[in-house]
Amino acid sequence: MMKRALPILLLVIIGTYFLYTQASIGLLRYYKKRKHSYYRGTNLITAAELTYKLKDNARILSMVTILTAVTFTSTGVLANLYFGKKAEARFPHAIALISKKEPKAFENKLQILKNALRDEHIPFTSHKAAFIRAYNPKKPNDDVMQNLVLMRVTDYNRFADLAGQPHISLPANTAAYMHPTPDQGYEPIKGKQIAIAIKNSNETSVIPLAKSIPQPAINPSGFIGYMLVVPDHLYAKFHRLAAEETIQYYAGISYKNWEAKTSVIKKLNRVIQKDDVDFTNHLEFFNQMKQIFSLMLFIGFFVSALFFLAADSILYFKLYNDLEQDSKQYEALSKLGLTLQRNEANRGEASSNSLFHSVCRCHRPCRLCL
């Protein structure tokens, strides 16, 4: 987004400037060629005045347009961030539990979590999976390659069902990197293939990398490394080589109307100790985002209001400065016979001929009028 924002902004500014300095003048020149309409009534004076005003005020009009566009665009973006549920993409599951050390403590905390949901009479769906910690032996100095985590594709699809996301399928004997965030441009694992090994195992497998998965199907956690999704048969192969200390457990739970279920989250924060498990939930992250974006919306609204007042002030002072000149021009036109009043006898005449008939006071177009 940052790479595209500046070129787009630059092109919009240039396009807005040329819209007033070139496009509008070109349209008026095209209108002058339509003599049937151009020479009718006061259209000639109006077109000439518009051409002069646009040439004289092109820079001011383009500046005001850009200021107004920035005002409404920034306010709309901040309002969309505040009212939109962007947290659902980052935290697919309403509640997630991740093991840190022993699996026994994980099972106890998971049971406490489910009992708390049942006590609150909240219907939920859940899925538990085991991840395998791995590393790349060919890149010992790379922190990313030393913190790999393997997940089978079947577990990914079940977690995707909890989050309402589509399933994926992998070619045989391949792996796919799953982004920890839906933001584009964050992909630390690239290349055509990757070497994978399990701790305390001498066997290394070189696996081709398929297309990465941009949308995560599990909640992010600082205790989960860089996730690789592999087919079930490859996962079974690594699982036979993995020791108990290399197995990590994750449980995802989803339920409806998670924004209104604040009491169960407060209760779980009291009863679940985070020494041996990592407890993440959608509601707390969503509230944190709303607090941040509410402050940004508050500041952005007043900044936008100042920009909007600045644009209005520019137009007002320009109109006020040109008022005296316009008054003199209309006074000169009135001396030539241009007036807003019409005689009762000529009320049936087209108002477009009032300017020319005021020259010779005739009731039909003549050479003097035209």
C-alpha positions as CSV (number, residue, x, y, z in Angstrom):
1,M,0.0,0.0,0.0
2,M,2.8,2.4,0.8
3,K,4.4,1.8,-2.6
4,R,1.2,2.7,-4.4
5,A,-0.1,5.5,-2.2
6,L,2.4,8.2,-3.3
7,P,2.1,7.5,-7.1
8,I,-1.7,7.5,-6.8
9,L,-1.7,10.8,-4.8
10,L,0.7,12.4,-7.3
11,L,-1.3,11.4,-10.3
12,V,-4.6,12.6,-8.7
13,I,-3.1,16.0,-7.9
14,I,-1.7,16.3,-11.5
15,G,-5.0,15.1,-12.9
16,T,-7.1,17.5,-10.8
17,Y,-4.9,20.4,-11.9
18,F,-5.2,19.6,-15.6
19,L,-8.9,19.1,-15.2
20,Y,-9.4,22.8,-14.4
21,T,-6.6,24.2,-16.6
22,Q,-7.0,22.1,-19.7
23,A,-10.2,19.9,-19.7
24,S,-12.6,22.7,-18.6
25,I,-11.2,25.2,-21.1
26,G,-11.3,22.5,-23.8
27,L,-15.0,21.9,-23.1
28,L,-15.8,25.6,-23.4
29,R,-13.9,25.9,-26.7
30,Y,-15.9,22.9,-28.0
31,Y,-19.1,24.7,-26.8
32,K,-18.1,27.9,-28.8
33,K,-18.1,25.8,-32.0
34,R,-21.8,25.0,-31.4
35,K,-22.9,28.4,-32.8
36,H,-26.6,27.6,-32.7
37,S,-26.4,27.5,-28.9
38,Y,-23.4,29.8,-28.4
39,Y,-24.9,32.8,-30.1
40,R,-28.3,32.5,-28.4
41,G,-29.2,35.1,-25.7
42,T,-26.5,35.7,-23.1
43,N,-24.7,32.4,-23.6
44,L,-21.8,34.2,-25.4
45,I,-21.2,36.4,-22.4
46,T,-21.6,33.5,-20.0
47,A,-19.1,31.3,-21.9
48,A,-16.6,34.1,-22.2
49,E,-16.9,34.9,-18.4
50,L,-16.5,31.2,-17.5
51,T,-13.4,30.9,-19.7
52,Y,-11.8,33.9,-18.0
53,K,-12.8,32.8,-14.5
54,L,-11.4,29.2,-15.0
55,K,-8.1,30.5,-16.4
56,D,-7.8,32.9,-13.5
57,N,-8.9,30.5,-10.7
58,A,-7.6,27.2,-12.0
59,R,-4.9,26.8,-9.3
60,I,-7.3,27.8,-6.5
61,L,-10.1,25.5,-7.7
62,S,-7.7,22.6,-8.0
63,M,-6.2,23.3,-4.5
64,V,-9.7,23.5,-3.0
65,T,-10.7,20.3,-4.7
66,I,-7.6,18.4,-3.5
67,L,-8.2,19.7,0.1
68,T,-11.8,18.6,0.1
69,A,-10.9,15.2,-1.4
70,V,-8.3,14.7,1.3
71,T,-10.7,15.7,4.0
72,F,-13.5,13.3,3.0
73,T,-11.1,10.5,2.1
74,S,-9.2,10.6,5.4
75,T,-12.5,10.8,7.4
76,G,-14.0,7.9,5.5
77,V,-10.9,5.7,6.0
78,L,-10.7,6.4,9.7
79,A,-14.5,5.8,10.1
80,N,-14.1,2.5,8.2
81,L,-11.3,1.4,10.4
82,Y,-13.3,2.3,13.5
83,F,-16.7,0.7,12.5
84,G,-15.3,-2.2,10.4
85,K,-14.6,-5.6,12.0
86,K,-11.0,-5.8,10.8
87,A,-10.0,-7.8,13.9
88,E,-11.9,-10.9,12.5
89,A,-9.3,-11.3,9.7
90,R,-6.4,-11.2,12.2
91,F,-8.1,-13.3,14.9
92,P,-10.1,-15.9,13.1
93,H,-11.2,-17.7,16.3
94,A,-13.2,-16.1,19.1
95,I,-11.0,-17.9,21.6
96,A,-7.7,-19.7,21.2
97,L,-5.5,-21.7,23.6
98,I,-1.9,-22.5,22.8
99,S,0.4,-24.7,24.8
100,K,3.7,-23.4,26.0
101,K,5.3,-26.4,27.8
102,E,3.5,-29.5,29.0
103,P,0.4,-30.9,27.2
104,K,-1.2,-31.9,30.5
105,A,-1.6,-28.3,31.6
106,F,-3.0,-27.5,28.2
107,E,-5.7,-30.1,28.5
108,N,-6.7,-28.9,32.0
109,K,-7.0,-25.3,30.8
110,L,-9.0,-26.4,27.7
111,Q,-11.5,-28.2,29.9
112,I,-11.8,-25.1,32.1
113,L,-12.5,-23.0,29.1
114,K,-15.2,-25.3,27.7
115,N,-16.9,-25.6,31.1
116,A,-17.0,-21.8,31.4
117,L,-18.7,-21.5,28.0
118,R,-21.2,-24.2,29.0
119,D,-21.9,-22.4,32.3
120,E,-22.7,-19.2,30.3
121,H,-25.0,-21.3,28.0
122,I,-22.9,-20.3,24.9
123,P,-23.1,-22.9,22.1
124,F,-19.6,-23.2,20.5
125,T,-17.6,-25.3,18.0
126,S,-14.0,-26.2,18.5
127,H,-11.1,-28.1,17.1
128,K,-7.8,-29.1,18.6
129,A,-4.6,-29.9,16.7
130,A,-1.0,-30.7,17.4
131,F,1.8,-28.8,15.7
132,I,5.4,-30.0,15.2
133,R,8.3,-27.7,15.9
134,A,10.9,-27.9,13.1
135,Y,13.9,-26.1,11.7
136,N,16.0,-25.7,8.6
137,P,19.4,-27.3,9.2
138,K,20.9,-25.6,6.1
139,K,20.4,-22.1,7.5
140,P,21.5,-22.2,11.1
141,N,21.9,-18.4,11.4
142,D,18.4,-17.5,10.1
143,D,16.0,-16.9,13.0
144,V,13.0,-17.6,10.8
145,M,14.3,-20.9,9.6
146,Q,15.0,-22.0,13.1
147,N,11.4,-21.5,14.3
148,L,9.3,-23.4,11.9
149,V,6.0,-25.1,12.8
150,L,4.3,-27.8,10.8
151,M,0.5,-28.2,10.6
152,R,-1.3,-30.7,8.5
153,V,-3.7,-29.5,5.8
154,T,-6.7,-31.3,7.3
155,D,-6.3,-29.3,10.6
156,Y,-6.0,-26.1,8.5
157,N,-9.3,-26.8,6.8
158,R,-11.1,-27.6,10.0
159,F,-9.8,-24.3,11.6
160,A,-10.9,-22.6,8.4
161,D,-14.4,-24.0,8.9
162,L,-14.5,-22.4,12.4
163,A,-13.5,-19.0,10.9
164,G,-15.8,-19.3,7.9
165,Q,-12.9,-19.4,5.4
166,P,-12.5,-21.5,2.3
167,H,-10.5,-24.8,2.2
168,I,-7.2,-25.3,0.6
169,S,-5.6,-28.3,-1.2
170,L,-1.8,-28.9,-1.5
171,P,0.0,-30.8,-4.2
172,A,1.7,-34.0,-3.0
173,N,5.0,-33.7,-1.1
174,T,4.8,-29.9,-1.0
175,A,4.5,-27.3,1.8
176,A,2.8,-23.9,1.9
177,Y,3.7,-21.0,4.2
178,M,0.7,-19.5,6.1
179,H,1.0,-15.7,6.7
180,P,0.5,-14.8,10.4
181,T,-1.4,-11.7,9.3
182,P,-3.7,-10.9,6.3
183,D,-1.6,-7.8,5.4
184,Q,0.1,-8.1,2.1
185,G,3.9,-7.9,1.7
186,Y,4.8,-9.9,4.8
187,E,6.3,-13.2,3.6
188,P,9.6,-14.1,5.3
189,I,9.6,-17.6,3.8
190,K,10.2,-17.6,0.1
191,G,11.9,-19.7,-2.5
192,K,11.2,-22.9,-4.5
193,Q,12.0,-25.4,-1.8
194,I,12.9,-25.7,1.9
195,A,14.8,-28.2,4.0
196,I,13.0,-29.4,7.1
197,A,14.3,-31.4,10.1
198,I,13.0,-32.2,13.5
199,K,15.0,-31.7,16.7
200,N,17.0,-34.7,17.9
201,S,16.5,-36.3,14.5
202,N,19.2,-36.9,11.9
203,E,16.7,-37.1,9.0
204,T,16.3,-34.0,6.7
205,S,13.7,-33.6,4.0
206,V,13.8,-31.1,1.2
207,I,10.3,-30.1,0.3
208,P,9.1,-27.9,-2.6
209,L,7.2,-24.8,-1.6
210,A,3.7,-24.2,-3.0
211,K,1.9,-20.9,-3.2
212,S,1.7,-19.2,0.2
213,I,-1.5,-18.8,2.1
214,P,-2.3,-15.1,2.6
215,Q,-5.2,-15.6,5.1
216,P,-4.3,-17.2,8.5
217,A,-6.7,-19.8,9.9
218,I,-5.5,-19.6,13.5
219,N,-5.0,-16.7,16.0
220,P,-1.5,-15.2,16.1
221,S,0.6,-15.9,19.1
222,G,4.2,-15.2,20.1
223,F,4.6,-18.9,21.0
224,I,3.9,-20.1,17.5
225,G,6.7,-20.0,15.0
226,Y,6.4,-19.6,11.2
227,M,3.7,-21.9,10.1
228,L,4.1,-24.4,7.3
229,V,1.0,-26.3,6.1
230,V,1.9,-29.8,4.8
231,P,-0.1,-32.8,3.4
232,D,-1.3,-35.4,5.9
233,H,1.2,-38.1,4.9
234,L,4.2,-35.7,5.3
235,Y,2.9,-34.6,8.7
236,A,2.6,-38.3,9.8
237,K,6.2,-38.8,8.7
238,F,7.5,-35.9,10.8
239,H,5.2,-36.8,13.7
240,R,6.9,-40.3,14.0
241,L,10.3,-38.5,14.2
242,A,9.1,-35.9,16.7
243,A,9.8,-36.1,20.4
244,E,7.2,-35.1,23.0
245,E,8.9,-31.8,23.7
246,T,8.7,-30.8,20.0
247,I,4.9,-31.1,20.0
248,Q,2.8,-28.0,20.5
249,Y,-1.0,-28.0,20.9
250,Y,-3.6,-25.4,19.7
251,A,-7.3,-25.3,20.2
252,G,-9.6,-22.9,18.4
253,I,-13.2,-22.1,19.6
254,S,-15.8,-20.1,17.8
255,Y,-19.3,-18.9,18.7
256,K,-21.8,-16.3,17.5
257,N,-22.3,-12.8,18.9
258,W,-18.8,-12.8,20.4
259,E,-19.0,-9.0,20.9
260,A,-21.7,-9.3,23.5
261,K,-20.1,-12.2,25.4
262,T,-17.9,-10.0,27.7
263,S,-18.6,-11.8,30.9
264,V,-17.2,-15.1,29.8
265,I,-13.9,-13.5,28.7
266,K,-13.6,-11.7,32.1
267,K,-14.2,-15.0,33.9
268,L,-11.6,-16.8,31.7
269,N,-9.0,-14.2,32.3
270,R,-9.4,-14.7,36.1
271,V,-9.3,-18.5,36.1
272,I,-6.8,-19.3,33.3
273,Q,-3.2,-18.8,34.4
274,K,-1.0,-17.9,31.4
275,D,2.2,-19.3,32.8
276,D,2.0,-22.6,30.9
277,V,-0.6,-21.7,28.2
278,D,-1.2,-18.7,25.9
279,F,-4.8,-17.5,25.9
280,T,-5.9,-15.2,23.1
281,N,-9.4,-14.0,22.3
282,H,-11.1,-11.9,19.7
283,L,-13.0,-9.6,21.9
284,E,-10.0,-8.0,23.8
285,F,-8.1,-7.5,20.6
286,F,-11.1,-5.9,18.9
287,N,-11.7,-3.6,21.9
288,Q,-8.0,-2.5,21.7
289,M,-8.3,-1.8,18.0
290,K,-11.5,0.3,18.6
291,Q,-9.8,2.3,21.3
292,I,-6.8,3.1,19.1
293,F,-9.0,3.9,16.0
294,S,-11.5,5.9,18.1
295,L,-8.6,8.3,19.1
296,M,-7.4,8.4,15.5
297,L,-11.0,9.1,14.3
298,F,-11.4,11.9,16.9
299,I,-8.1,13.6,15.9
300,G,-8.7,13.0,12.2
301,F,-12.2,14.4,12.4
302,F,-11.0,17.8,13.7
303,V,-8.0,17.9,11.4
304,S,-10.4,17.2,8.5
305,A,-12.7,19.9,9.7
306,L,-9.8,22.4,9.7
307,F,-8.9,21.4,6.1
308,F,-12.6,21.8,5.1
309,L,-12.8,25.3,6.7
310,A,-9.5,26.2,5.0
311,A,-11.0,25.2,1.6
312,D,-14.1,27.2,2.3
313,S,-12.1,30.2,3.4
314,I,-10.1,30.2,0.2
315,L,-13.3,30.2,-1.9
316,Y,-14.9,32.9,0.3
317,F,-11.9,35.3,0.2
318,K,-11.5,34.8,-3.6
319,L,-15.2,35.5,-4.1
320,Y,-15.0,38.6,-1.8
321,N,-11.9,40.0,-3.6
322,D,-13.6,39.6,-7.1
323,L,-16.9,41.1,-5.9
324,E,-15.9,44.7,-6.8
325,Q,-14.5,43.8,-10.2
326,D,-17.7,41.7,-11.0
327,S,-19.9,44.7,-9.9
328,K,-18.1,47.0,-12.3
329,Q,-18.5,44.4,-15.1
330,Y,-22.2,44.0,-14.5
331,E,-22.6,47.8,-14.3
332,A,-20.9,48.1,-17.7
333,L,-23.1,45.4,-19.2
334,S,-26.2,47.2,-17.9
335,K,-25.2,50.3,-19.7
336,L,-25.1,48.3,-22.9
337,G,-28.7,47.3,-22.3
338,L,-28.4,44.0,-20.4
339,T,-31.1,43.9,-17.7
340,L,-33.1,41.4,-15.7
341,Q,-36.4,43.2,-16.4
342,R,-38.5,42.6,-19.5
343,N,-41.3,44.6,-21.0
344,E,-44.8,43.3,-20.7
345,A,-45.2,43.4,-24.5
346,N,-42.1,41.3,-24.9
347,R,-42.8,38.8,-22.2
348,G,-43.7,36.2,-24.8
349,E,-40.4,36.6,-26.6
350,A,-37.6,34.2,-25.8
351,S,-35.4,35.6,-23.0
352,S,-32.4,34.6,-25.0
353,N,-33.0,37.5,-27.4
354,S,-33.3,40.2,-24.7
355,L,-29.7,41.3,-25.0
356,F,-29.7,41.8,-28.7
357,H,-33.1,43.4,-28.9
358,S,-32.0,46.0,-26.3
359,V,-29.6,47.3,-28.9
360,C,-32.1,48.4,-31.5
361,R,-35.4,47.7,-29.7
362,C,-36.8,45.6,-32.5
363,H,-39.0,42.6,-32.1
364,R,-37.2,40.2,-34.4
365,P,-33.4,39.4,-35.1
366,C,-31.8,41.9,-37.5
367,R,-28.3,42.6,-38.7
368,L,-27.7,45.1,-36.0
369,C,-28.7,42.6,-33.3
370,L,-26.7,39.7,-34.8
